[in-house]
Amino acid sequence: MKKQKINIRVVAMEYAKNDHDIARAFLEGFKFALMNFLSVDYHVGETVIILEKGSFKNFKGIIEEVDKRKKKLKLKIDCKAFEEPIYREVKFSQVEKLFDF
């Protein structure tokens, strides 16, 4: 697999209208680099946010199972609209790991 070089400054300036936009674009570029060029390991008990379009977009889920071969996670999603938690299987690419800095 050929690695792509990303000039984050060019990406940031292309979308920037003010300093806040520059910072946001920089962070988006950094996040892209983290997710695509570094391997992200998922572990049971970690919290992720769902990125896919649909009814669970932007919901947080707790990892219940990790299938590295299929690159899928089984998530437990707590939704206040339902009494019981919802379980959903998603691909690694459909979620983003929440990092504590």
N, C-alpha and C positions, 0 to 999 in steps of 0.2 A: 504494500500500500504506500503510495506516494504521499508524503506529508506536504500540506499546504503552508505557505508562509502568510501570516496575517499582519498587515500593517495597521495596528489598532488606531494610530493617530489619523490615518486617512479615513478609516471607517467612522471615527468620532467626528471629524470635521465635515464629512459628507452629510451627516444627519443633524449636526448641531445648529441651533438657533441662538443659544445662550450657554453660559457656563454649566448650568444644570443639565442641559442636554448633552454636553460634552462628557460630563461625569457619568451620566447614565449610559451613553454609548460605549464609553471605555469599559464600564462594568459588564455590559452585555458582551463585548468582545472578549473580555477576560473569562467570563462564564462559558462562552463558546469554546475557548481554548481548553479550559478545564475539562469540559464534558467530552470533547472530541479527540484530544491528543493525550490526555492522561487517563489511565484506567480508574474508574470509580468503583470501589467495592461496596456492595450493599450487604448489610448485616441485619439479622432478625432483631427487632426492637427499635430500629432507627426510624426517624420520621422523614417522609418525603412529601412533596407537593405534586399534584397531578397537573400535567401541562396539556394533555389532549383536549380537543374540543369536545364538548358534550356536557351532560348533566353534572359530572363530577369535576369539571375544570376548576382549578384553584383550591380544591379540597385537600386537606392534609390527611395522610394515611400512615399507619404504622405497619412496618414490614412484618408479616407473619411467616412467610416462606420465601426462600431465594432459590431459583433454578438457573444456575449459571450456564448450563448447556443450552437451554432454550432462551436465555436472557430475559427471563420473566420474573415478576414479583407477585406474591399474593399479599394484598393490603387489607387491613381492617380500617374502615372509614367510619368514624363516629359522626352521625348526622342527627341534629336535634329534631328533625322532622319525623324520625323513625325511633321507635323504642329500642330496637336491637341494632347492633352495628352491622354495617354492610361489608361484605367481602368481595373484593374485585381483583381479577388477575390483569396485570398490565405489563407491557414491555419496558425494558430499561429506558428506552428512548422516550417513553411517555411520561416519565417522572423526573423530578429534579431533587437531588439530595439537599436537605437543609443543613447548612454548616453553621456551627456556633463559633463565632470569632471572639 
